[in-house]
Amino acid sequence: MNRLIITTVVLLMMSMQLWSAYPLTDEGESPFVQVVRSIRESVVNIRLEYEVDFSDRMSPFPDDFFRFFFPELPDSRRSVGMGSGFIFHQEGDDVFILTNNHLVNRGEDGELTVTLADKDQYPAEIVGLDPETDLAVIKITVNSDVDVIKAPLGDSDKIEIGDWAIAIGNPFGRLGLDRTVTVGVISATNRANLNFGQDSPMFQDFIQTDAAINPGNSGGPLLNLKGEVIGINSAITSTTGGNLGIGFAIPINLAKRVVEDLLSEGVVRRAYLGISLQDITPDLRQSLNLDEIAGILVSEVMEDTPAESAGLQSGDVIIEFDGKRVPDSAKFRIMVAHSPVGEEIPMRVIRDSKKQTIYVTLKERPDTIAQAPTAKPDTQPSEWLGLEVVDLESDFAQSRNVTLTEGVMIRRIASNSPAARSELRVGDVILEIDRQPINSVNDYNNVTSEIESGIVLLYIKTLDGNYRYLTVRLE
């Protein structure tokens, strides 16, 4: 009997906890209902039909091979993509919809159709695309007597991990599950360096949520409890192709600047600095004598760029930009890209363990940023860290088409050595060791003969042409 009473009490307590886990209004209703009621009809269904050209297919067989065995094989076929978007702006009869670039970027070659909540369908045209954030704006023209619901845009900088999140979209479009509502929380913010294949955007600052997001939800809104859009649902991480509770949305504050440019010019204008950069690792922090793992390390300053004009140097650590703390490379890229062109901006940097302020005047980023290489030097190979290196004038280095005039090239890496456990590769050129320049194998031998233990900081040019700082633990 006592056991029954205890079990009943435990179950009652658990049910009370579960009940109290969900927010309720004073009337005992779910606040999600009001949010959905006011915003759901702003969500639209987007359908894209376009031709896929089979003549561009990658195949080891010639076209004649397929024609012989499959004489009826068409040159192309009609492909259909479906997803979501939401109305955020209206000018007269023109209604503007925010969605994902990867959903509509073939729209200029095909037919875009938007279906509103009342099932009316309209042909759509592309206003602007931005693959670097995976955002797009499209437009439809409605009759003057059509009332449309616009979704209000919120402030994604104010969200907290654990806040409620509501996703609305059209999952699995062919099933007709229009305007499906899912609820969860903000699981994380500032997610970056994610790989979604060829559609991975350059500028990433994703909101992570466990509100169910599935294929077809792309482009739909992520909302807070005020009914404001805080993100644009964009991608999922899944081993099954369906929801596993890990979805990603583009913060609305990032989208606002992009949308402004797309509406006014159809393209996004971005500023640039002209550096290669990398994040600070624990070993780099120790090697560079930094107080924390924050900021970004300048690994290369490109010629004829704002960075070079400002006096930035490789090895500088940028810790503040325009008065704002720099946490990592993903945030820094966005800070720079969204900064005004032509204005002088202060940067706080650490150089040789000393803090200083450098002023930079950013320029508009060109379509391509040239990286100018420079062209030199064989002596006797040396062993250290499990490395064998040669001068850049050696036959080995010249066979790799090296154009540098300073440094030594890695010819061999011994197995089970400190170098083998690092990111070093055969063909990399070592330019500095512990901030000391290396012009030849003689320099290399002189510097390495004095290093017996600890973490070694190397500055290299990789085989694929990138400049990087990396560390190796000397055992």
Secondary structure, 3 states (H helix, E strand, C coil): CHHHHHHHHHHHHHHHHHHHCCCCCCCCCCHHHHHHHHHHHHEEEEEEEEEEEHHHCCCCCCHHHHHHHCCCCCCEEEEEEEEEEEEEEEECCEEEEEECHHHHCCHHHEEEEEECCCCCEEEEEEEEEECCCCEEEEEEECCCCCCCCCCCECCHHHCCCCCEEEEEECCCHHHCCCCEEEEEEEEEEEECCCCCHHHCCCCCCEEEECCCCCCCCCCCEEECCCCCEEEEEEEECCCCCCCCCCEEEEEHHHHHHHHHHHHHHCCCCCEECCEEEEECCHHHHHHCCCCCCCCEEEEEECCCCHHHHHCCCCCCEEEEECCEECCCHHHHHHHHHCCCCCCEEEEEEEECCEEEEEEEECEECCCCCCCCCCCCCCCCCEEECCEEEEECCCHHHHHCCCCCCCCEEEEEECCCCCCCCCCCCCCCEEEEECCEECCCHHHHHHHHCCCCCEEEEEEEECCCCCEEEEEEEEC
